[in-house]
Amino acid sequence: MSFVAAMMLATSVPALAVTATDGTETASVYAPVGEDTVSYEPQALEVSEEAVISTLAAESYDVEAAPPPIVVEVPSAGSSGGSVSIAEGAAIVWPVTSHDRRASGFGPRSAPCGGCSTFHDGIDFNPGDGTPVMSIADGVVVTATENGGGLGVLVEVQHNIGGELITSSYGHMQYGSLAVSVGQRVTAGQQIGLVGTTGQSTGPHLHLEMFGADGVRFDGFAWLSERVG
């Protein structure tokens, strides 16, 4: 009879009702976790008494002062002129994009026209009429005129190249194409005019002359070839 009564109780009373009467305390899965009690021991490095501590030698270096700018006299409109300093420029470029298209080089030649010289003081680039003409380096414009005599529309720029005063002269450019004025500072590759055929010219081309402080012309193509890039 007891076994039957027990079976009836187990099948008729819900399981939760039976377990609820258990007086044993159990931990809840929702109980907060206690603080971390892990502790860390400080690290120590033991060095042998035989170890040798080396001292690194301080590296030496040299300080070089920047080269002083070149000061030139530049005529100004409406005044007697003024002093302008020209800082040294690093970049050097060709005066036209198609520099491989050339006519007369520097030196002796047969005069191509009446009144033309038999010694060519410059180099003639002929990339095409209207091609932009650019300053070969940073500098200051000292001449910008449409009345440059046999050179027609003419611009001259003075540069500080390695502490040396160098002048670049651009002749035979188009009327109305002057993009700079006297006293203006220009940068390497800046447009100063357009290829034309003004003055004593047999066709559209850029006549480039280059000279130093002594005024003696030299081969601008050879000079540029050594320095461009």
ZAMI-22985 format. One record per residue (C-alpha): y, z, x; residue number from 0. Coordinates in nm, 2 decimals. Layout:
<sites>
        y        z        x    nr
        Y        Z        X   NUM
...
</sites>
This chain:
<sites>
        y        z        x    nr
     0.00     0.00     0.00     0
     0.24     0.08     0.29     1
     0.18    -0.26     0.44     2
     0.25    -0.44     0.11     3
     0.57    -0.24     0.07     4
     0.68    -0.33     0.42     5
     0.62    -0.70     0.36     6
     0.82    -0.69     0.04     7
     1.11    -0.52     0.22     8
     1.11    -0.79     0.50     9
     1.11    -1.08     0.26    10
     1.36    -0.95     0.01    11
     1.63    -0.79     0.23    12
     1.86    -1.02     0.44    13
     1.81    -1.01     0.82    14
     2.18    -0.92     0.87    15
     2.14    -0.62     0.65    16
     1.85    -0.50     0.86    17
     2.02    -0.56     1.20    18
     2.34    -0.40     1.07    19
     2.17    -0.06     1.06    20
     2.09    -0.08     1.44    21
     2.29     0.20     1.60    22
     2.26     0.05     1.95    23
     2.60    -0.05     2.10    24
     2.62    -0.40     2.24    25
     2.89    -0.59     2.42    26
     3.08    -0.84     2.22    27
     3.11    -1.20     2.36    28
     3.48    -1.19     2.25    29
     3.56    -0.88     2.46    30
     3.83    -0.95     2.72    31
     3.72    -1.00     3.08    32
     3.81    -0.72     3.31    33
     4.04    -0.78     3.61    34
     3.91    -0.95     3.92    35
     3.80    -0.69     4.17    36
     3.72    -0.93     4.46    37
     3.90    -0.81     4.78    38
     3.97    -1.01     5.09    39
     3.95    -0.88     5.44    40
     4.23    -0.99     5.68    41
     4.12    -1.24     5.94    42
     4.16    -1.17     6.31    43
     4.13    -1.40     6.61    44
     4.00    -1.25     6.93    45
     4.11    -1.41     7.25    46
     3.93    -1.37     7.58    47
     4.12    -1.19     7.86    48
     4.03    -1.49     8.07    49
     4.21    -1.73     7.85    50
     4.52    -1.90     8.01    51
     4.82    -1.96     7.79    52
     5.00    -2.29     7.88    53
     5.36    -2.35     7.82    54
     5.45    -2.71     7.71    55
     5.73    -2.87     7.91    56
     6.03    -2.97     7.71    57
     6.08    -3.34     7.69    58
     6.40    -3.48     7.85    59
     6.62    -3.75     7.70    60
     6.93    -3.94     7.78    61
     7.24    -3.97     7.57    62
     7.44    -4.29     7.60    63
     7.78    -4.33     7.46    64
     7.84    -4.63     7.23    65
     8.02    -4.91     7.42    66
     8.39    -4.93     7.35    67
     8.52    -5.20     7.11    68
     8.71    -5.50     7.25    69
     9.07    -5.50     7.15    70
     9.24    -5.84     7.09    71
     9.57    -5.96     6.97    72
     9.55    -6.15     6.64    73
     9.85    -6.33     6.49    74
     9.92    -6.23     6.13    75
    10.11    -6.42     5.87    76
    10.47    -6.30     5.83    77
    10.46    -6.08     6.15    78
    10.44    -6.11     6.53    79
    10.07    -6.01     6.52    80
     9.87    -5.70     6.59    81
     9.59    -5.54     6.78    82
     9.24    -5.56     6.63    83
     8.93    -5.39     6.77    84
     8.60    -5.58     6.76    85
     8.29    -5.36     6.75    86
     7.98    -5.50     6.92    87
     7.76    -5.70     6.68    88
     7.38    -5.72     6.71    89
     7.29    -6.01     6.48    90
     7.33    -6.37     6.60    91
     7.26    -6.67     6.37    92
     7.29    -7.05     6.37    93
     7.61    -7.19     6.22    94
     7.42    -7.42     5.98    95
     7.08    -7.39     5.82    96
     6.94    -7.73     5.96    97
     7.04    -7.66     6.32    98
     6.77    -7.91     6.44    99
     6.97    -8.20     6.31   100
     7.22    -8.27     6.59   101
     7.42    -8.56     6.73   102
     7.62    -8.52     7.05   103
     7.52    -8.24     7.28   104
     7.73    -8.06     7.54   105
     7.84    -8.25     7.85   106
     7.92    -8.60     7.96   107
     7.89    -8.88     7.70   108
     8.02    -9.22     7.60   109
     8.34    -9.18     7.40   110
     8.24    -9.25     7.03   111
     8.59    -9.34     6.92   112
     8.93    -9.43     7.05   113
     9.09    -9.11     7.18   114
     8.76    -8.93     7.19   115
     8.67    -8.75     7.51   116
     8.39    -8.86     7.75   117
     8.30    -8.50     7.81   118
     8.19    -8.32     7.50   119
     8.31    -7.96     7.50   120
     8.09    -7.86     7.21   121
     7.78    -7.95     7.01   122
     7.76    -8.16     6.69   123
     7.54    -8.05     6.41   124
     7.50    -8.30     6.12   125
     7.30    -8.12     5.84   126
     7.49    -8.32     5.58   127
     7.84    -8.33     5.42   128
     7.93    -8.01     5.23   129
     7.67    -7.79     5.40   130
     7.79    -7.43     5.44   131
     7.92    -7.34     5.78   132
     7.86    -6.98     5.89   133
     7.99    -6.74     6.15   134
     7.74    -6.70     6.43   135
     7.80    -6.33     6.46   136
     8.02    -6.04     6.35   137
     8.38    -6.08     6.45   138
     8.75    -6.14     6.36   139
     8.90    -6.47     6.26   140
     9.18    -6.57     6.50   141
     9.24    -6.92     6.37   142
     9.20    -7.07     6.02   143
     9.39    -7.39     5.96   144
     9.37    -7.74     5.80   145
     9.58    -7.88     6.08   146
     9.37    -7.83     6.39   147
     9.47    -8.16     6.55   148
     9.17    -8.37     6.65   149
     8.94    -8.09     6.52   150
     9.08    -8.12     6.17   151
     9.00    -7.82     5.95   152
     8.94    -7.55     6.21   153
     8.82    -7.19     6.22   154
     8.79    -6.97     6.54   155
     8.62    -6.64     6.54   156
     8.62    -6.39     6.83   157
     8.31    -6.17     6.88   158
     8.20    -5.88     7.09   159
     7.86    -5.98     7.23   160
     7.72    -5.73     7.47   161
     8.07    -5.60     7.56   162
     8.18    -5.96     7.63   163
     8.45    -6.14     7.44   164
     8.31    -6.47     7.30   165
     8.49    -6.72     7.08   166
     8.32    -6.96     6.85   167
     8.52    -7.26     6.72   168
     8.42    -7.46     6.41   169
     8.58    -7.80     6.36   170
     8.60    -8.11     6.13   171
     8.53    -7.90     5.82   172
     8.63    -8.02     5.47   173
     8.98    -7.99     5.34   174
     9.01    -7.71     5.09   175
     8.69    -7.54     5.21   176
     8.84    -7.26     5.42   177
     8.67    -6.94     5.30   178
     8.84    -6.70     5.55   179
     9.19    -6.62     5.68   180
     9.34    -6.50     6.01   181
     9.28    -6.14     6.08   182
     8.98    -6.12     5.85   183
     8.66    -5.95     5.97   184
     8.35    -6.15     5.91   185
     7.98    -6.08     5.95   186
     7.70    -6.28     6.10   187
     7.59    -6.56     5.85   188
     7.91    -6.53     5.64   189
     8.03    -6.86     5.51   190
     8.36    -6.98     5.66   191
     8.38    -7.34     5.54   192
     8.19    -7.66     5.46   193
     8.08    -7.94     5.69   194
     8.32    -8.23     5.67   195
     8.48    -8.52     5.87   196
     8.84    -8.42     5.92   197
     9.04    -8.49     6.24   198
     8.90    -8.73     6.50   199
     8.56    -8.77     6.35   200
     8.32    -9.06     6.30   201
     8.12    -8.89     6.02   202
     8.04    -8.56     5.85   203
     7.93    -8.30     6.11   204
     8.01    -7.96     6.24   205
     8.17    -7.95     6.59   206
     8.09    -7.61     6.75   207
     8.26    -7.50     7.06   208
     8.20    -7.17     7.24   209
     8.39    -7.01     7.53   210
     8.45    -6.67     7.69   211
     8.77    -6.48     7.78   212
     8.84    -6.74     8.05   213
     8.86    -7.02     7.80   214
     8.59    -7.23     7.98   215
     8.36    -7.40     7.73   216
     7.98    -7.37     7.77   217
     7.67    -7.51     7.60   218
     7.66    -7.33     7.27   219
     7.32    -7.47     7.17   220
     7.16    -7.33     7.48   221
     7.34    -7.00     7.43   222
     7.23    -6.97     7.07   223
     6.87    -7.08     7.14   224
     6.83    -6.78     7.38   225
     6.97    -6.53     7.13   226
     6.91    -6.62     6.77   227
     6.64    -6.40     6.62   228
</sites>
